[in-house]
Amino acid sequence: MKPAYQKRHPPAGARPGTLMIPPDSPQPVITIMEFTPETLAERTIADANELTSIHGSDHCFWVDIQGLGNESLLRQVAEIFSLHLLTLEDLANVPARPKMEVHDTYQQFVTRMVRVSDDGVDLIVEQVCVIWGSNFVLTIQEKSGDVLDPIRSRLRTGKGRPIRSNGADYVAYAIIDCIIDGFFPVLDQYSDWIGSLEEACISDPVPATLEEINQMRRELMILRRAIWPQCDAIKRLAQEDSPFVGDAVRIFLRDTCNHAIQVADVVDSFRELATGLLSTYLSTTGNRTNEIMKVLTIMA
């Protein structure tokens, strides 16, 4: 796995709302899921002006934007949803620190989503900005692909807890909860990786094993930086009063907070195990060197 972490900062003294979008960002793809307790309509749009119909509607909407490669479109979306300039900065100047903020007409939650590439080689750490109001949820992702298909499936089928009839705050909770739960499959792969490296350290400690251990330690540090700030942000989301989060949803958010803390604890324990692997590798190679020197001394 080969993650990358690079923050693009606006120039010092730049005015609020200055965007620093990476040049390789993909073009945005906007998908809308419009639903009531009984119906659901799903479509992909090319013109952001179609989003103006959301305001004043008695339906609920999930607007998912994947890709940041069009600054004018992002500013148009921000104008339609009356987003603050600093919110626009948070969703475009990635990665922002996970946080929660309440504004006059919406609530904002910045989170980090992790997944493994299809070939199982790269660790993908991506920012997702979740914004919701009275009848809409807006998610802005860095690139295409995510871990949110279970939420889309629940909206399409209407099975399980009636997600389509519990309002925008419940849909926002479900998205945040799914992102946190997406850490667990990634951690399962790290658990297997640690087991294989432990065997390699004992049976065949070659330089490539040391390189893998150091790579794992770097990636676990990135995971730690991704999950620990989210624990504080979700805790605030579950505890602080807000007109955009109902009391019933706070109960579920407290459970999500517990999941985030559990993920953070596992990441920290894996970091300790990775440090222990380094000690095991150095000890094994040191013992082998001593055995070789003993044989050479006898021969001499």
N, C-alpha and C positions, 0 to 999 in steps of 0.2 A: 504494500500500500504506500502511496506517495502523495500525501496531502500538501497543499500549498496555503500559506497564510500571508496575505499582503494587503494592507490597508492603504487606500488611496486618499490622501488628505487634501482638502482645498488649500490654496496658498494662504500663508499667514495674513490675517486681516481681511480675508475675503468676506463679502456680505453674506448674510444668512440665505440659504437656498442655493448656494453655489454647488453644482453637482460635478463629481469627478467619476464619471462612468468609465469602467475599463474598456479599452478600444476593442477587445475581443468579445464583448458581451453580445449574446444572440439577440435577434430582433424579438420584440415582445409578441406573445401569442395570448389573446384574451379569450377566455372561456367563461360563459355564464351558465349557472344552474339556477333557474327560477322555479320556485316551488311553493306549494301550499300543502296543508295536511293530506290532501287527496291527489294532487297532481304534481308533475315535474316536467319542465322543459329545459333542454340542454342545447346550447349552440355556441359556436365560435364566431366572433365578430372581427371585422377588419377596421371598423370606424369607431373610435372611442365615443363619438357623439351619441351612439345608441345607449350609452350608460345613463344619459339624462332621464330616461323613462323610469329609472329606479325610484327616484324621489317622488313621493306622493302615492306610490303603488301600495296596495294592501297585500301584495305578495312578498315573499322573502327571496333574497338573491345572494348567491355566492359568486363573486367575480374573482377569477383566478388569472393573474398575469404572470407568465413565465418568460423571463428575459428582460434585460435592462437596456438593450442596445438602441433605444429611440428616446432621446431626452425630451423632444417636443411632445411625444405621446404621453410620457410620464407626467409632464407638467399639465397637459390637458386633463388627464385623469385626476390629478391633484386639485385642479380647479373645479371639476365636476363634483367631487366629494368634499370640497371646502377643506382640504388638508392644509395644515400649517406648514410654513416653509421649513421648519426644523423636522417635521415628519417626513417631508419630501427628501431632505438630506439623509435621514435615517434609512429610508428604503432604497436609496440610490447609491450612497457612498458606503459601500460594503467593505469589510464587515463592521457593523455597529455593535456595541456591547449590548447583550440582551437586557431589555428593560421594559417597564410598563408605564404608560402615561395616559391621563384622562384629559380630553379636550372638550370643548363646548358641545360638539355634535357627534363625537365619536370617541372610541377608546382604541389605544394603540398598544401592540405587544410585539417586540422584536425578539426573535428566537433564532436558534441555530439548529439546523437539521443535518443529520449525518446518515450516510448510506455507503454501501460498497458498490463499485462499478460492476457492470454485468460480467466482466471477465475475472472479478474477484481480486484485482491487483491494486486498484486505486481506492483510497479513502476519500470520499467526497464530503466536504463540509461546506454547507451552503446556508446563507441567511434567508429567513422567511419573515416578512413583516405582515402581521395579522392586524387588520383594522376593521372594527365593526361599529355599527350604529343601531338605530331602531329597527331597521328591516333589511340590512345588508351586512355581508362579510366580504372584505376585500383582502386578498392575499397576493403579495408581490414576491416572486422568487427570482433568484439570480439567473437560473437556466432551466431548461426543460427537464422533466423527470423529478419525482419526489416519492415520498412514502405515504401519500394521502389517498391512494386508491381505495382503501377500506372505507373511508368517509364518503367517497363518491358512490361506492357500491351501496352503502346504507341509504343514501339519499335516493338512489335510483329504485331500490327495492322497497324501501319503507319498512324493512323488517327490524326486529330487535326493538330497543327503546325508540319510540316514535320521534326520530330526530327532526322530521319535517314539521312537527307541530309544537316544538319547544322554543322557537324564536332564534334570533341571530346570535344571542349570547351563548346559547347551548351549542350551536354549530361552531362558533369560535372556540369554545372549550374543547369540543371533539377534535378539532384540527390541532390545537396545542397538545392535547393528550396523545394524539397519534404521533406527533413529532417526537415527543419524549419517549414513548414506547418504541419508536424506531431505533433508539440507541441499543436496545437489548439484543437484537440479532447481530449487530456489529460487534458487541462485546462477546457474544458467543464465539465469533470467529477469532477474536483475540485470545480467548481461553484455549481454543484448539492450537493456536499459534504458539502460545506459551508452553503448552505441553510438548509440542514437537521440538521446540528449541531446548527445552530442559533435557530431553533425550539426547539431542545433538551435543549439548555441552558436556555430557558425561561420556558418551560413546565415541564421538568424533569431533572434537573442538577445533575446527578449522577457521581461518580468518573470515570466511564468508558467514559463519555463525555469529561472530562478533559484530559484523556489519549489520546483520538482521536484528540483533539485540539493540544496537544503537538506533536503528530505524524505528523499532517498536517503541522505544523510550520517547523519541521525538513525537510520534503519532499520539501516544497516550497523553503527552503534554498538551497537544492540540485539543484532544477530546476533553481534557480537564478544563481548559480555557473556554470550551464551548458549553459545558454543562453547569459549572459552579455558579456563574452569574445568573443562569436561568432559575436556579433554586430560589434565589432572593427575589427575582422578578415574579415568579409564580406565587410565592408566598405573599407578596404584596397584592397580587391580583386576587387571591383568595380571601384576604383579610380586610383590605381597605374598602370603604364604601364607594360605590360608583352607580350612577344612574343607568349604566349599560351592562351591569352584571346583576342578575337576580339572586336572591338568597338561595334558591334551590340549586342554582349552578355553582355557587360557592362551595357547596358540599362536595361536588365532583372535582372542583379545582383543588381542594385540599388533598384529595387522593392523588391527583396529578403531581402535586408538590411532593408527596411521599415517594412517588415513582422517580422524580428527578433527584431527590436526595439519595435514593437507592442506587441510581446510575452513578452519581458522583462517588459514592462509597466504593462501588465496584472498580471504577476507574482508578481511584487512589490505591486500592489493594493490588490491582494489576501493575501499577507503577512500582510498588514495592517488590512484587515478584520479578519484574524486569530487572530491577537493581540486583536482586538476589541471583538472577541468571548471570549477570555480569560477574559477580563474585565467584559463582560456580565455574564459569568459563576460565577465569584467571587462575583459580585454584587447580583445576584439572590440567591446564597447560603447564602450570608450575610444577606439578607432580610429575608430569611426563618429562619435562626438562631435567628434573632431578634424577629420574631413572636413566635417562640417556647419559647424563654426566657420570653416573655411577658405573655404567657399563664401559664408557670410554676410559674412566680411571682404572678399572680392573684390567682392561686391555693394555693400557700404557704400562 
